[in-house]
Amino acid sequence: MMISRGISTRSAHFRKGTRPLVAAIAALGGAGALAFGFAPPAAAEQAYGVKIDNDMTQCAPGKGPAVRLRITGLRSGSGNLFVRTYFAKDSDWLRSRRYIHRIDMRPNRGVTYACVPLPRAGKYAIAVQHDANGNREKDFSTDGAGMSGDPVIRTFLGIPRPPALEDTTFSAGDGVTRLSIEMRYMD
């Protein structure tokens, strides 16, 4: 049996009486799949590793979901500041290119503000890196780091060890969530 768009139901084995339903879903394509409760996986809905600008207007009253981030303890205004937002999933936390957004910005000595837009209300974690000399390398002796929840960053043989995801996770609603992160430096 052939239906529109050259889709054949003959090669597949169906229970008696189900062939017309399957054929209808196939003919409708994506719309048919959604109508019958089949949805694309969540990963297809959200891209990873997206670089965005620091747009403070997205944290204005009535906007969101977003995080208005206050970053304190910056030792200098030199170099680069990288703000990375992650879904609160162990499979994503601090993994290469598994962040939702990355904001690259110039720091201010002392306090800097960033607006981090979120795809939807939910649980997230944020990591901030101060690349003090601007070389885009991890220089543990000069660079600073901070994370949501302000966990203690422990070291092993002088190398910083990342905190557990549960120590950095926060909940964001549909509006603007306020969050503060204190930068920490090795020396």
C-alpha positions, -999 to 999 in steps of 0.1 A, spaced: 0 0 0 14 34 -10 3 67 6 12 103 -2 49 113 -4 59 78 -15 57 64 20 50 27 20 33 8 48 38 -26 30 74 -31 42 66 -27 79 48 -53 100 18 -38 118 -9 -53 140 -42 -57 121 -61 -24 120 -31 -2 129 -18 4 94 -41 34 86 -31 52 119 6 48 113 2 58 77 -17 90 88 11 99 112 38 93 86 19 114 60 16 143 84 53 143 93 63 164 123 29 178 128 14 143 130 40 132 154 33 161 177 -4 156 175 -1 120 186 22 129 215 56 122 200 79 151 206 116 157 197 141 151 225 148 180 248 184 182 235 171 192 201 152 222 217 183 239 232 217 245 216 248 244 237 279 266 237 262 298 225 282 330 230 259 360 238 264 397 247 259 411 282 226 428 276 214 443 309 180 453 293 170 416 295 171 420 333 147 450 334 115 447 355 90 425 337 116 406 318 128 371 322 135 344 328 170 357 335 196 361 362 209 395 373 243 385 384 264 406 408 301 395 406 322 408 435 358 405 446 374 412 412 410 421 418 414 441 386 396 455 356 421 439 332 417 408 311 384 390 303 355 378 323 337 346 312 302 338 326 290 303 317 254 291 325 247 254 328 216 233 331 217 216 366 228 183 352 259 163 361 264 154 325 268 192 316 284 208 347 318 223 338 321 201 307 336 216 276 310 232 254 281 219 275 272 254 288 240 270 276 254 305 272 288 321 276 291 359 281 325 373 274 329 407 289 354 432 304 356 432 342 355 462 365 377 461 396 356 453 426 320 447 413 307 439 378 271 431 367 259 407 341 225 397 328 222 360 320 191 351 300 177 316 306 157 294 282 130 287 308 123 286 346 142 258 362 174 247 379 208 260 368 244 266 378 268 294 368 306 295 367 326 327 363 362 329 353 384 360 355 412 356 329 432 384 345 460 387 319 436 382 289 455 352 274 425 329 273 445 303 292 438 289 327 466 304 348 458 292 383 483 315 400 466 347 386 431 339 374 400 340 396 369 318 396 335 319 413 304 299 411 267 302 420 262 292 457 298 305 464 312 271 473 347 266 486 370 257 457 394 231 471 428 222 456 447 190 452 484 193 446 478 230 439 452 224 412 417 237 419 390 209 421 355 218 409 328 217 435 299 193 432 269 204 412 246 203 442 267 230 459 262 254 429 226 247 418 199 274 421 163 278 410 152 305 387 116 315 381 99 332 352 111 366 361 145 380 370 164 361 397 191 380 416 223 362 423 257 372 437 290 354 431 323 362 449 355 357 429 382 337 445 419 337 437 446 312 446 471 336 463 
